[in-house]
């Protein structure tokens, strides 16, 4: 039986329509960017034109962004205990009230922005755990990372231009496609490195471009985001996407921001390419014991008491 990741790759390969910038690897992306002078988001937008007019693509991505923001708002104002038997209380609403009640504290604590990022990521994943509406990015278990980093761009960097938001999501999507084509986004296939790791990589690249990064810097940001998630296991306690998944999204979002900032401080030159780290992630996933691939038969899932 073919794996889920292989099925996804076959599906992507089945569509043979021609696109102007057909990159399937990071190296091809860099080459086409050098030849064309275009950014990752610009090439991706042109490629999307093979399926629909540009205006439709932009409108659809803005709807995605709005759905992400709406999910954060719901998560910040929820209440009670998450379903499923672990009796995990929602933490995002209390954290939101605390942060919103003391906005002046940000003047004294420059790292408070990261508290907001953690809040936004956890709010989304608590909504996911409660069966709420989330944007799969690239999976439901990792759905809090991209929205949190997008909120960071909008609220901390004060970027409200629709075009920047569209470019953020286009860049993220381009990175996600590279992982689907060359590795996997399935926790059951490669562990959580395929979910939170990929989301972190996508968000890092997207933020890097949105903040003015060059294509080599964007590729570097994506590589950093995954390199430091290699080997991340998927071991949900009780088989529920709650512990450690909710906090893991907060950590992934913060890591994505740091990856983007590290890349922006460099010139795009780095030792490990995105393609090599994607190949390493795939190999690591193949070597990983099935106990650490969504089966809840290893790791925290067996070392944490459920009740």
C-alpha positions in Angstrom: 0.0 0.0 0.0 1.4 3.4 -0.9 2.1 5.8 1.9 0.0 9.0 2.4 3.0 11.1 1.5 3.6 9.1 -1.7 -0.1 9.5 -2.6 0.2 13.3 -2.1 3.3 13.4 -4.3 1.6 11.4 -7.1 -1.4 13.7 -6.9 0.8 16.7 -7.4 2.7 15.1 -10.2 -0.5 14.1 -12.1 -1.4 17.6 -13.0 0.7 18.3 -16.1 -0.3 21.8 -17.0 2.5 24.2 -17.8 3.6 26.8 -15.3 6.1 29.6 -15.9 8.4 28.8 -13.0 8.3 25.1 -12.4 10.5 24.6 -9.3 10.3 21.3 -7.5 13.3 21.8 -5.3 15.0 24.6 -3.4 17.9 24.7 -5.8 15.5 25.0 -8.7 13.7 27.8 -6.9 17.0 29.7 -6.4 18.0 29.2 -10.0 14.7 30.5 -11.4 14.8 33.4 -9.0 18.3 34.4 -10.2 17.2 34.1 -13.8 13.9 36.0 -13.4 14.7 38.4 -10.7 11.4 37.5 -9.0 10.8 36.7 -5.4 9.4 33.3 -4.2 5.9 34.8 -3.8 6.0 36.4 -7.3 7.0 33.2 -9.0 4.3 31.3 -7.0 1.7 33.8 -7.9 2.6 33.5 -11.6 2.4 29.7 -11.3 -1.0 29.9 -9.7 -2.1 31.8 -12.8 -2.2 28.4 -14.6 -5.3 27.5 -12.5 -7.1 30.8 -12.0 -6.9 34.6 -12.6 -4.6 36.5 -10.2 -7.5 38.4 -8.6 -9.1 35.1 -7.6 -5.9 33.8 -6.0 -5.4 37.0 -4.0 -9.0 37.0 -2.9 -8.8 33.3 -1.8 -5.6 33.9 0.2 -7.1 36.9 1.9 -10.0 34.7 2.9 -7.5 32.2 4.3 -5.8 35.0 6.3 -9.2 36.1 7.7 -10.1 32.6 8.7 -6.8 32.3 10.6 -7.5 35.6 12.4 -11.0 34.6 13.2 -9.8 31.3 14.7 -7.3 33.2 16.9 -10.1 35.4 18.1 -12.4 32.5 19.0 -9.5 30.7 20.8 -8.8 33.8 22.8 -12.4 34.0 24.0 -13.2 30.4 24.6 -13.7 28.8 28.0 -13.8 25.5 29.8 -12.0 22.2 29.4 -11.0 20.6 26.1 -12.9 17.4 25.2 -11.4 14.0 25.1 -10.7 12.8 28.7 -7.4 14.5 29.6 -9.3 17.4 31.2 -6.9 19.9 29.7 -8.1 23.5 30.5 -8.0 26.1 27.8 -5.1 28.4 28.6 -5.3 30.9 25.8 -8.3 32.9 27.2 -6.6 33.5 30.5 -3.3 34.5 28.9 -5.2 36.8 26.6 -6.9 38.6 29.4 -3.6 39.0 31.3 -1.7 40.4 28.3 -4.5 42.7 27.2 -4.9 44.0 30.8 -1.3 45.2 31.0 -0.3 46.6 27.6 2.2 49.0 29.3 4.3 46.0 30.4 5.6 45.6 26.9 7.6 48.8 27.4 9.5 47.1 30.2 9.7 43.6 28.7 10.8 43.6 25.1 10.2 39.9 24.9 6.5 40.2 25.6 5.9 40.1 21.9 6.7 36.4 22.1 4.1 35.9 24.8 1.6 37.2 22.3 2.9 34.9 19.6 2.6 31.9 22.0 -0.9 33.0 22.8 -2.0 33.2 19.2 -0.5 29.8 18.4 -2.1 28.1 21.4 -5.5 29.8 20.8 -5.6 28.2 17.3 -4.6 24.7 18.5 -7.0 24.8 21.4 -9.7 25.5 18.8 -8.5 22.6 16.9 -8.5 20.4 20.0 -12.1 21.5 20.6 -13.2 20.7 17.1 -13.3 24.3 15.9 -12.6 25.6 12.5 -8.9 25.9 11.7 -6.8 26.4 8.5 -4.8 23.3 7.7 -1.3 24.7 7.5 0.1 22.2 6.6 -1.9 20.0 9.0 -4.5 20.5 11.7 -2.0 19.5 14.4 0.4 22.3 13.3 -2.3 24.8 12.4 -1.3 27.4 15.0 2.1 28.3 13.7 1.4 30.2 10.5 -1.5 32.2 12.0 0.6 33.2 14.9 3.5 34.3 12.8 1.2 36.1 10.5 -0.3 37.9 13.5 3.2 38.8 14.5 3.8 40.4 11.1 0.5 42.3 11.3 0.5 43.4 15.0 4.1 43.7 15.9 5.6 44.8 12.6 2.4 46.8 11.8 2.1 45.3 8.3 -1.5 45.6 7.2 -1.0 45.8 3.4 -3.1 43.1 1.7 -0.3 42.5 -0.8 2.2 41.7 2.0 -0.3 39.3 3.5 -0.9 37.5 0.2 2.9 37.3 -0.4 3.4 35.8 3.1 0.9 33.0 2.3 2.2 32.4 -1.2 5.8 32.0 0.1 4.6 29.7 2.9 2.6 27.6 0.4 5.6 27.3 -1.9 7.7 25.9 0.9 4.9 23.5 1.8 4.8 22.2 -1.7 8.6 21.4 -1.6 8.0 19.3 1.5 5.1 17.5 0.0 7.0 16.8 -3.2 10.3 15.7 -1.7 9.4 14.4 1.8 6.1 14.4 3.8 3.8 16.5 5.9 2.3 13.4 7.6 3.0 12.8 11.3 2.0 9.2 10.7 4.8 8.9 8.1 7.7 11.0 9.5 6.7 12.2 12.9 6.0 15.7 14.1 8.9 17.0 12.1 6.5 16.6 9.1 3.9 18.8 10.8 5.3 21.3 13.3 8.7 21.2 11.6 7.2 21.9 8.2 4.9 24.6 9.5 7.9 26.2 11.3 9.9 26.1 8.0 7.0 27.6 6.0 6.4 30.4 8.5 10.1 31.3 8.7 10.4 31.6 5.0 7.1 33.6 4.7 8.1 36.0 7.4 11.6 36.4 6.0 10.2 37.5 2.6 7.5 39.7 4.1 10.3 41.6 6.0 12.3 42.2 2.9 14.5 39.1 2.7 16.1 38.0 -0.6 15.3 34.6 -2.1 18.6 33.1 -0.7 17.7 34.5 2.7 14.1 33.0 2.4 15.6 29.6 1.4 17.9 29.9 4.4 15.1 30.8 6.8 13.1 27.7 5.6 16.2 25.5 6.1 16.8 26.8 9.6 13.2 26.3 10.5 13.4 22.6 9.6 17.0 21.9 10.6 16.2 22.5 14.3 13.1 20.4 14.2 14.8 17.3 12.7 13.8 14.1 14.6 10.7 15.7 16.3 8.5 12.9 17.3 4.7 12.6 17.3 3.7 11.2 20.6 0.3 12.7 21.7 -0.8 11.7 25.1 -4.0 9.7 24.9 -3.9 10.0 21.1 -5.3 13.6 21.4 -3.9 16.6 19.7 -3.5 18.4 23.0 -0.4 17.4 25.0 2.3 18.3 23.9 0.8 19.5 20.6 -0.7 22.8 21.8 2.5 24.1 23.4 4.5 22.7 20.6 2.8 25.1 18.2 3.8 28.0 20.4 7.4 26.8 20.4 7.3 26.3 16.6 6.0 29.8 16.0 8.7 31.4 18.2 11.3 29.2 16.5 10.0 30.4 13.0 10.5 34.0 14.0 14.0 33.4 15.2 14.8 31.5 12.0 13.6 34.4 9.9 15.6 36.9 11.9 18.8 34.8 11.8 18.4 34.5 8.0 17.8 38.2 7.6 21.1 38.9 9.5 23.0 36.9 6.9 23.4 37.2 3.2 21.8 34.0 2.3 25.0 32.0 2.2 24.8 28.9 4.4 26.4 25.4 4.6 23.2 23.2 4.7 20.8 23.7 1.8 17.0 23.5 2.1 17.1 20.5 -0.2 19.6 18.7 2.0 17.6 19.3 5.1 14.4 18.1 3.4 16.1 14.9 2.3 17.5 14.5 5.9 14.0 15.0 7.3 12.6 12.3 5.0 15.5 9.9 5.9 15.0 10.6 9.6 11.3 9.9 9.3 12.0 6.6 7.5 14.4 5.5 10.3 12.1 6.7 13.1 10.3 4.0 15.1 6.6 3.7 14.5 6.1 4.3 18.3 6.8 8.0 17.5 4.5 8.4 14.6 1.0 9.3 15.9 0.5 5.8 17.4 0.8 7.0 21.0 2.9 3.9 21.8 6.1 5.8 22.8 7.5 9.0 24.2 5.3 11.3 26.3 2.3 9.2 25.3 3.4 6.3 27.6 5.4 8.3 30.2 2.6 10.7 31.1 -0.4 9.6 33.2 -3.6 10.3 31.3 -5.8 10.9 34.4 
